[in-house]
Each structure stands twice: as structure tokens, then as C-alpha cells.
């Protein structure tokens, strides 16, 4: 397969080729998913070096374990499971409570800045920062569940498997997380 064909190939094809030992297919697959994984971790922690470390560790685990994936159609849930477990392990191993808490003063600073700078792009950037800051105020279980649903687009069933909780717990966490975010962002909605 030529380099162009790898870039045009769908994810399932790249997974199958990677499982057969095709390094170029694996490289293309990793290139495609790295931004999603980085984004997921950027919503879970605020330190850029931790985000990069978690992303690299997750990509490495995916590359090493790609042959264990039974159904290429379940890749997104499998990938999210690896990322979630990597995050949990990192928090436990390093006892990084600062990964889980967000400085309330920082949130207020962002709220104060919102709308002060001209231009649509600046406004969008500030709103994005405000949403991330509000996400960081959520307790870890609520934050992870909401991110898997809203940012990763996973089903409740997949989230239940990933977080090792019941379907009812997932639904409850998502509902509570949405309510807390709505309360935190009420002056902007």
C-alpha cells in the first residue's frame, strides 16, 4: 500500500493492517488518533507535561496491544478504555491530586476576562477556556464519564464497561455532571 493509500484508508482497514504487522498502517492510525487522546487528557488535567506524558503512554499501549483487539469496530471504546486506565494508573501512581482539582481563582479570572477581548476567535477561545475550567471543577468520576460521552461520543454501555460501573451509575453521573456544569456556567447560557 502506498503512503497516499494509508492516508485515504479508513480506520478499520488501518487496524486490520496494523494487526498483520504493517508498521506504516500503525503509524497512520496513531497519527490519526493522537489528537483525540491529547484532547481527552487536556480535559482531565491542566498540566501540559502530564497531558503529553499520558498521551504518549496511551499511544504506546495502543501500538503494543493492537493485535489483542478482536473487533476493529469497537476500536474507539477499546482506545478510550486504555486511555481511562492510563489516567487512573497515573493518578494512583503519582498521587497527583492536582490533576483532579482546579483552582477556583483561575475559574473566576477566566470569567472576568470573558468578553474583554475583541473578535469572534478570541471569544471562542475564552468560552473554550471557561468550559474547560468548569469541567475541572467536577469530581473525577463525573468528569471522566462526561468526557467519554460528550467528547468521545461513546455509548452509555461502552462507558459502563470502561469505568467498571453499572448503566444506571453512568446515566446518573452524566446527569449530575451536566447539572453541575449548567450551574457553573449559568451566567453564560
Long-range contacts (C-beta under 8 A, 24 or more apart in sequence): 1-25, 11-72, 11-75, 12-72, 12-73, 12-75, 15-66, 15-69, 15-72, 15-75, 16-72, 18-66, 19-66, 19-67, 19-69, 26-63, 26-66, 29-66, 30-59, 30-62, 30-63, 33-59, 33-62, 33-79, 34-59, 36-152, 37-79, 37-83, 39-151, 40-80, 40-83, 40-147, 40-151, 40-152, 41-83, 41-87, 42-132, 43-132, 43-135, 43-143, 43-147, 43-151, 44-87, 44-99, 44-143, 44-144, 44-147, 45-87, 45-96, 45-99, 45-100, 46-98, 46-99, 46-102, 46-136, 47-98, 47-99, 50-90, 50-96, 50-99, 53-90, 54-83, 54-86, 54-87, 54-90, 57-86, 57-90, 58-82, 58-83, 58-86, 61-86, 76-152, 76-153, 76-154, 76-158, 77-154, 77-155, 77-158, 77-161, 77-162, 80-148, 80-152, 80-154, 80-158, 80-162, 81-161, 81-162, 84-144, 84-148, 84-162, 84-163, 87-144, 91-140, 100-139, 100-140, 101-136, 102-133, 102-136, 102-137, 104-137, 106-133, 107-133, 107-134, 107-136, 107-137, 107-184, 111-187, 114-188, 127-188, 130-185, 130-188, 131-181, 131-185, 134-181, 134-184, 134-185, 135-181, 137-180, 137-184, 138-177, 138-180, 138-181, 141-173, 142-173, 142-176, 142-177, 142-180, 143-177, 145-170, 145-173, 145-174, 145-177, 146-173, 146-174, 146-177, 146-178, 146-181, 149-174
